[in-house]
Amino acid sequence: GTIVAITTLQSRLFFPMGQLLNVNVEIQSSLALFDRIFEYLDLERDIVDRDGAIELRRDEVRGRVQLDDVWFRYERPATSEWVPEGAGSQDRLWTIAGVDFTVEPGQLVALVGPSGAGKTTLTYLIPRLYDVNRGRVLIDGMDVRDIRLESLGEIIGMVTQETYLFNASVRTNLLYGDPDASDEQLEAAARAAHIYDRIMEMPDGFDTVVGERGYKMSGGEKQRLAIARVILKNPNVLILDEATSALDTHSERLVQRALDPLMHGRTTIAIAHRLSTILSADTILYLDRGRILERGSHSELLARGGAYAALYHEQFSDGRVETRCEDGLVLATGEVVTEEAV
């Protein structure tokens, strides 16, 4: 009995002693991790408010967006000398090279072109996710660098190609758009985004946890939830970056139906590879290698027979576009015909 008691006591003593010895290992590894974390937190931010930056009141913002001779590159050159426009092969060093365009309040401007043309980068310059190397980005005639970042974030809303959802409830994810929104506003935004019925089918409704990055929801559901979040935010300027690119036809139509009322009467810049989603744009800009090669309406660019027309005919070789409007179907020529006539 004594031997059994001793061996049992030894095992009971050795186990906590081993754990105690491992504490030092965990402390040392944690200290190394904390060093890296604090080193990251202590980094100086590249984009900060200028001295004297002003705050825009949302109710006074009209939403006129202008890019004035904008040049941008991700890696700055070793020399401070700027590469002038038309400098030949050196222009390839620039992600955005000499871009000019204006979006009037309430207009829809669409950006199209091949992958890597600089479309997404161009939209990042408006909310100052990056700053231009040369030129200006203006909102209502004011350089965005003279506007407080917090104020700029309030007037600009984005729906990106990749939806960012947090491991929290549907309600919490929606409240990122407007922390003070009421339950009635949440429901109205969800209905406008055509996601309310799906939320009600979930086990806990608006209190259902969506999982890390929203893995419990489909791609179309995540996109519509992101649209509902932007509806709650009610921004003056809306940026849509390939909001329907990875969706099937049914989900794309649901998302497009959610986007239509969101874009109505609001300054909108939309990036699209599926041209059926931007036929009604006031202006279409065709970008390639950071430059605007063509600009105009859908019918004007088709008649011109350039790069946009070639891209269009690649997607719709049969001449018919699978998109709808209130009056019927939109054909390749831009003509609207009723479903009965079809």
WOLIN-V962842 format. One record per pair of residues at least 4 apart in sequence whose ideal C-beta (glycine too) atoms are under 7 Angstrom apart, sorted by the first residue. I is the first residue (numbers start at 1). J is the second residue. Records with the same first field share a line. If there is no record, write none. Layout:
I=J / J
This chain:
1=5
2=6
3=7
4=8
5=9
6=10
7=11
8=12
9=13
10=14
11=15
13=17
14=18
15=19
16=20
17=21
18=22
22=26
23=27
24=28
25=29
26=30
27=31
28=32
29=33
30=34
31=35
33=37
34=38
35=39
36=40
37=41
38=42
47=128 / 131
49=53 / 148 / 149
50=145 / 146
53=146 / 147 / 148
54=146 / 147 / 148
55=148 / 151
56=60 / 61 / 147 / 151 / 155
58=154 / 155 / 236
61=140 / 155 / 236
62=105 / 140
63=105 / 236 / 237 / 267
64=104 / 105 / 139 / 140
65=103 / 126 / 139 / 237 / 267 / 269
66=102 / 138
67=99 / 100 / 101 / 137
68=100 / 135 / 136 / 138
69=98 / 100 / 135
70=96 / 99 / 125 / 132 / 135 / 137
71=94 / 96 / 97 / 98 / 132 / 133 / 134 / 135
72=94 / 95 / 96 / 121 / 125 / 130 / 132 / 133
73=93 / 94 / 95 / 133
74=95
82=134
83=87 / 90 / 91 / 93 / 94
85=98
87=91
91=97
92=289
94=290
95=118 / 121 / 290
96=118 / 121 / 122 / 290
97=290 / 291
98=291
99=122 / 292
101=109 / 285 / 292 / 295
103=107 / 109 / 267 / 269
105=267
106=265 / 266 / 267
107=267 / 282
108=263 / 268 / 270 / 281 / 282
109=269 / 281 / 282 / 283 / 285
110=270 / 272 / 278 / 281 / 284 / 285
111=119 / 122 / 269 / 271 / 285 / 287
112=272 / 275 / 284 / 286 / 308 / 311
113=117 / 119 / 286 / 287 / 288
114=288
117=287 / 288 / 289 / 290
118=122 / 287 / 290
119=271 / 287
120=124 / 241 / 271
123=239 / 241 / 269 / 271
124=129 / 130
125=130 / 132 / 137
126=137 / 144 / 156 / 239
127=152 / 153 / 156
128=144 / 149 / 152
131=145
132=136 / 137
136=143
137=144
138=142 / 143
139=144 / 147
142=146 / 147
144=152
147=151 / 152
148=152
149=153
150=154
151=155
152=156
155=235 / 236 / 237
156=235 / 237 / 239
157=230 / 233 / 235 / 238
158=239 / 241
159=226 / 227 / 230 / 240 / 241 / 243
160=241
161=241 / 242 / 245
163=214 / 222 / 223 / 226
165=173 / 210 / 213 / 214 / 222 / 225
166=172 / 173
167=209 / 211 / 212
168=172 / 173 / 209
169=206 / 207 / 208 / 209
170=174 / 199 / 206 / 208 / 210 / 225
171=175 / 186 / 206 / 207
173=210 / 225 / 229
174=186 / 189 / 228 / 229 / 232
175=179 / 181
176=229
177=229 / 230 / 232 / 233
178=232 / 233
181=185 / 186 / 232
183=187
184=188
185=189 / 232
186=190 / 206
187=191 / 196
188=192
189=193 / 228 / 231 / 232
190=195 / 196 / 199 / 228
191=196
192=228 / 231 / 258 / 261
193=224 / 227 / 228 / 231 / 258
194=224 / 254 / 257 / 258
195=199 / 221 / 224 / 225 / 228
196=200
197=201
198=221
199=205 / 206
200=205
202=208
203=208
204=208
210=214 / 216 / 217
211=215 / 216
214=222
217=221 / 222 / 225
218=222
219=223 / 246 / 247 / 251
220=224 / 247 / 251 / 254 / 255
221=225
222=226
223=227 / 243 / 247 / 255
224=228 / 254 / 255 / 258
225=229
226=230
227=231 / 255 / 258 / 259 / 262
228=232
229=233
230=235 / 262
231=262
236=267
237=267
238=262 / 263 / 266 / 267 / 268
239=269
240=259 / 268 / 270 / 271
241=271
242=271 / 272 / 273
243=255 / 259
244=252 / 255 / 256 / 274 / 277
245=273 / 274
247=251 / 252 / 255
248=252
249=253
250=254
251=255
252=256
253=257
254=258
255=259
256=260 / 277
258=262
259=263
260=264
263=268
270=278
272=277 / 278
275=279 / 312 / 315
276=321 / 322 / 323
278=284
279=298 / 321 / 323 / 330 / 334
283=295 / 296 / 297
284=295 / 296 / 297 / 298 / 301 / 308
285=292 / 295
286=293 / 294 / 307 / 308
287=291 / 292
288=293 / 307
293=307
294=301 / 304 / 306 / 307 / 308
296=300 / 301
297=301
298=302 / 334
299=303 / 334
300=304
301=306 / 308 / 309
302=309 / 312
304=309
305=309
307=311
308=312
309=313
310=314
311=315
312=316
313=317
316=320 / 321 / 332
319=332
320=331 / 332
321=330 / 331 / 332
323=330
324=329
325=330 / 336
327=336 / 338
328=336 / 337 / 338 / 339
329=337 / 339 / 342
330=334 / 336
331=335 / 337
337=341 / 342
